[in-house]
Amino acid sequence: MTESLSGDFKKALEEIVGCNYVTDDPVTRFTYTQDASLFGGTQSALVVRPGSTEEVSRIAALANRHRVPLVMRGGGATIYGQCKGDPDRTVLLDMTRMDRIIEVNTAGMTVTAEAGIIIDKLVYACKKEGCYVYAPFAPVHMVSLGGWMSGAAGSASLWPDIVSITVVLADGTIVKTGGGPGTNVHQPIFYNRNLGGPDFAGLFIGDGGSFGIKTEATVRITKYPPLIRAGIFAFDEIEPALELVRLHVERRTLQRFDPMMVFAAGAMKNFMGDDDEVAPFTVQAMIQGHDVAELEAKLAFLNRLAEQCGGGHNFLLDAMAESMATPSEDSEMDWMAIFNSFGLPAWLPFTLPRQGFAGVYKKLLAWRDERLKEADRLGLHLRTTWDMFIPTDASTLIGEIDCFFTDVDNPEAIVFIRSLMADFQKYAHSLGSIDVYNQGFMADLNASCWSPGFKRLFELVKASLDPNGILNPGQWVGSYLNEQGE
Ligand SMILES: Cc1cc2nc3c(=O)[nH]c(=O)nc-3n(C[C@H](O)[C@H](O)[C@H](O)COP(=O)(O)OP(=O)(O)OC[C@H]3O[C@@H](n4cnc5c(N)ncnc54)[C@H](O)[C@@H]3O)c2cc1C
C-alpha cells in the first residue's frame, strides 16, 4: 500500500465514516477479490462502508483531491466481473450498509430507498404494502439496487421504472435527477423523470458506475392484480412461435407482471418428466387481471391468436397452466431455485431486435452446440441446457442459451466455461447482439463495438464528470480484453 493510503488517507476516511467502517485487513480485502462471476472481483488497498450520501460525498471529494481510485461494490452479483482495481491504490466502496427504505409512497406509487439495499428487501417492503416493484431474474438476495441500475439496468427492463437517482459525482457534488424535487425547487414529490430538463437519470443508468456513485433511488411501484392465469402453447418451429410473440407485443404494452416467455426444448425438459414429450418451442404467457371475467376474456383472445399461429395445446401443458393459476406468496424470483440443481453454469445471454431474430438465434445455437462437442472431448459432463427468450418490448427479445455442467469442482471446467462465455459474447456481438451487462468483461466488449460518435460522447461525459478518472478506472477501456491478448 502507498504511504498516503496506509497513513493519513486511512485516518481521513475514519474521520468520515468511523473506525469500524474502514479496513485494510488482508482477509477482508481478499473477500472482495471474489464475486458471483468466473471473471473476478476487485483488488483494493482499503475497504470502506459508507453509511449516508453525505459520507459518500466527503469520501469522493477526499479521493478526488488525492487522485485515489474508487471502485464501487453492491452485492457482487456480476456475471462478467468487476473493475480489477489495484492492491496498492484502490479504495473499494462497499455500498451495502446503505440499505434503508426511505419511503413506500402508495399514494404516488413510488418507493424510495438507499442504493445499497438488496433487492429482496426492497421487494418485501413493497409487498407488505400490496405493491410490486420490478426485480431481476437474478439472485435477489445478492443484487443491490445501485449495482443493478449501474451494471445491468438497460434492457434488463428496470429503466422505465426509475424515476430519480441520487448520485454523488467524483468531486463530491450531490445530484438528484428526475423531474420532481431533483429538478424543480417548487416540487417536493417525485413523479416523472422526463420533465423540466434533460433526462439525467438515464445518463447514470447502465453507466457501470463510471459517471457517479448512486446513493438513493426512487422507483415506480404497481398494485398487484389479484388473479393470474397462464396460456401455454406448443410449436414445432421457431417462426410461428415468433409470430405469436409479434401479435402479442404489437397490440399492447407489456406489463411488468405478465411476461410472455418462449422456452426451447432444452429449457422445457427441465420442467417435465423424463418420458414426457417436449415440443421444440413452448410459448408461455402469464395473464393477470382483476376478476374472472376479465381473465377469461383475455385468455380466450390469446387462445385465438395462438390457434391462428398454429400453436397447440396438450394435456401436460394445460395441467401446467392450471398449476400456475394460484399466485405464489414467494418472492417473485424464488423460482430461480430451479437452477440450484443444474450444476456449474455457463451463462450465455443475448439481446437482439425482434426483426431477423430467428436467423441469428439459429446461428447462436449452432455455435454453442459446436463448443459443447469440445466440452465433451475435454471429458466435461453437460447436465442440461436452458434455452429461452422473452420480448421486453415490441422491438426487443432478450434470451439465453445457457449450459450447465456437473463438473462443479473441476478447475478445467471453470477455465472452459470462462472462455465459452467470453467467446460466445464476441460471436453474438459480431451478429449484432448488444448485451445488458455493463460490467467487467462485458463493459469492455460493449465498448469495443461503439460507433466513433458514441465513443466520443462517452469520453466527453466521463472527462467532464470525472476529470481525474477516479471512478471505476479501467472500466470500458479494455482491461479484460487486453488480458486476453486482444
Ligand atoms: C446467477 C445470476 C443471474 C442473473 N440474472 C439476471 C437477470 O435475469 N436480470 C438482470 O437484470 N440481472 C441478472 N443478473 C445480474 C445482476 O443483476 C447484475 O450483475 C447486477 O449489476 C449486480 O448488482 P450488484 O449489486 O451485485 O452489483 P455489483 O456486482 O457489486 O456491481 C456491478 C457494477 O455496478 C457498480 N456499482 C455497484 N453499486 C454501485 C453504486 N451504488 N453506484 C455506482 N456503481 C455501483 C459496480 O462498480 C459494478 O461495476 C444475474 C446475476 C447472476 C449472478
The ligand as an SDF file (V2000), in Angstrom:
LIG
                    3D

 53 58  0  0  0  0  0  0  0  0999 V2000
  -26.8190  -16.1090  -11.4930 C   0  0  0  0  0  0  0  0  0  0  0  0
  -27.1200  -14.7140  -11.9170 C   0  0  0  0  0  0  0  0  0  0  0  0
  -28.2460  -14.4580  -12.6990 C   0  0  0  0  0  0  0  0  0  0  0  0
  -28.5510  -13.1520  -13.0720 C   0  0  0  0  0  0  0  0  0  0  0  0
  -29.6810  -12.9080  -13.8000 N   0  0  0  0  0  0  0  0  0  0  0  0
  -30.0430  -11.6160  -14.0800 C   0  0  0  0  0  0  0  0  0  0  0  0
  -31.2670  -11.2920  -14.7540 C   0  0  0  0  0  0  0  0  0  0  0  0
  -32.0210  -12.1770  -15.1350 O   0  0  0  0  0  0  0  0  0  0  0  0
  -31.5770   -9.9930  -14.9680 N   0  0  0  0  0  0  0  0  0  0  0  0
  -30.7510   -8.9880  -14.5660 C   0  0  0  0  0  0  0  0  0  0  0  0
  -31.0550   -7.8190  -14.7560 O   0  0  0  0  0  0  0  0  0  0  0  0
  -29.5730   -9.2660  -13.9470 N   0  0  0  0  0  0  0  0  0  0  0  0
  -29.2230  -10.5410  -13.6930 C   0  0  0  0  0  0  0  0  0  0  0  0
  -28.0450  -10.8020  -13.0360 N   0  0  0  0  0  0  0  0  0  0  0  0
  -27.0600   -9.7530  -12.9470 C   0  0  0  0  0  0  0  0  0  0  0  0
  -27.1420   -8.7880  -11.7980 C   0  0  0  0  0  0  0  0  0  0  0  0
  -28.4270   -8.2300  -11.6780 O   0  0  0  0  0  0  0  0  0  0  0  0
  -26.1410   -7.6790  -12.1810 C   0  0  0  0  0  0  0  0  0  0  0  0
  -24.8580   -8.2190  -12.3100 O   0  0  0  0  0  0  0  0  0  0  0  0
  -26.1200   -6.5130  -11.2000 C   0  0  0  0  0  0  0  0  0  0  0  0
  -25.3550   -5.4820  -11.7930 O   0  0  0  0  0  0  0  0  0  0  0  0
  -25.4830   -6.9370   -9.8950 C   0  0  0  0  0  0  0  0  0  0  0  0
  -25.7090   -5.9490   -8.9180 O   0  0  0  0  0  0  0  0  0  0  0  0
  -24.8200   -5.9350   -7.6020 P   0  0  0  0  0  0  0  0  0  0  0  0
  -25.4790   -5.0710   -6.6000 O   0  0  0  0  0  0  0  0  0  0  0  0
  -24.4660   -7.2910   -7.1810 O   0  0  0  0  0  0  0  0  0  0  0  0
  -23.5770   -5.1050   -8.1290 O   0  0  0  0  0  0  0  0  0  0  0  0
  -22.0350   -5.4250   -8.1680 P   0  0  0  0  0  0  0  0  0  0  0  0
  -21.8010   -6.7510   -8.7680 O   0  0  0  0  0  0  0  0  0  0  0  0
  -21.4550   -5.1910   -6.8340 O   0  0  0  0  0  0  0  0  0  0  0  0
  -21.5870   -4.2550   -9.1680 O   0  0  0  0  0  0  0  0  0  0  0  0
  -21.9980   -4.2140  -10.5100 C   0  0  0  0  0  0  0  0  0  0  0  0
  -21.4840   -2.9090  -11.1340 C   0  0  0  0  0  0  0  0  0  0  0  0
  -22.1830   -1.7970  -10.5760 O   0  0  0  0  0  0  0  0  0  0  0  0
  -21.2640   -0.8830   -9.9410 C   0  0  0  0  0  0  0  0  0  0  0  0
  -21.9240   -0.4030   -8.7220 N   0  0  0  0  0  0  0  0  0  0  0  0
  -22.3730   -1.1430   -7.6820 C   0  0  0  0  0  0  0  0  0  0  0  0
  -23.0040   -0.3600   -6.7830 N   0  0  0  0  0  0  0  0  0  0  0  0
  -22.9170    0.9090   -7.2650 C   0  0  0  0  0  0  0  0  0  0  0  0
  -23.3750    2.1770   -6.7900 C   0  0  0  0  0  0  0  0  0  0  0  0
  -24.0620    2.3040   -5.6430 N   0  0  0  0  0  0  0  0  0  0  0  0
  -23.1070    3.2750   -7.5310 N   0  0  0  0  0  0  0  0  0  0  0  0
  -22.4460    3.1610   -8.7110 C   0  0  0  0  0  0  0  0  0  0  0  0
  -21.9840    1.9920   -9.2010 N   0  0  0  0  0  0  0  0  0  0  0  0
  -22.2310    0.8870   -8.4850 C   0  0  0  0  0  0  0  0  0  0  0  0
  -20.0180   -1.6840   -9.6850 C   0  0  0  0  0  0  0  0  0  0  0  0
  -18.8640   -0.8700   -9.6410 O   0  0  0  0  0  0  0  0  0  0  0  0
  -20.0100   -2.6590  -10.8610 C   0  0  0  0  0  0  0  0  0  0  0  0
  -19.4550   -2.0530  -11.9890 O   0  0  0  0  0  0  0  0  0  0  0  0
  -27.7060  -12.0930  -12.6550 C   0  0  0  0  0  0  0  0  0  0  0  0
  -26.5700  -12.3560  -11.8750 C   0  0  0  0  0  0  0  0  0  0  0  0
  -26.2770  -13.6550  -11.5030 C   0  0  0  0  0  0  0  0  0  0  0  0
  -25.0640  -13.9110  -10.6620 C   0  0  0  0  0  0  0  0  0  0  0  0
  1  2  1  0
  2  3  1  0
  2 52  2  0
  3  4  2  0
  4  5  1  0
  4 50  1  0
  5  6  2  0
  6  7  1  0
  6 13  1  0
  7  8  2  0
  7  9  1  0
  9 10  1  0
 10 11  2  0
 10 12  1  0
 12 13  2  0
 13 14  1  0
 14 15  1  0
 14 50  1  0
 15 16  1  0
 16 17  1  0
 16 18  1  0
 18 19  1  0
 18 20  1  0
 20 21  1  0
 20 22  1  0
 22 23  1  0
 23 24  1  0
 24 25  2  0
 24 26  1  0
 24 27  1  0
 27 28  1  0
 28 29  2  0
 28 30  1  0
 28 31  1  0
 31 32  1  0
 32 33  1  0
 33 34  1  0
 33 48  1  0
 34 35  1  0
 35 36  1  0
 35 46  1  0
 36 37  1  0
 36 45  1  0
 37 38  2  0
 38 39  1  0
 39 40  1  0
 39 45  2  0
 40 41  1  0
 40 42  2  0
 42 43  1  0
 43 44  2  0
 44 45  1  0
 46 47  1  0
 46 48  1  0
 48 49  1  0
 50 51  2  0
 51 52  1  0
 52 53  1  0
M  END
$$$$
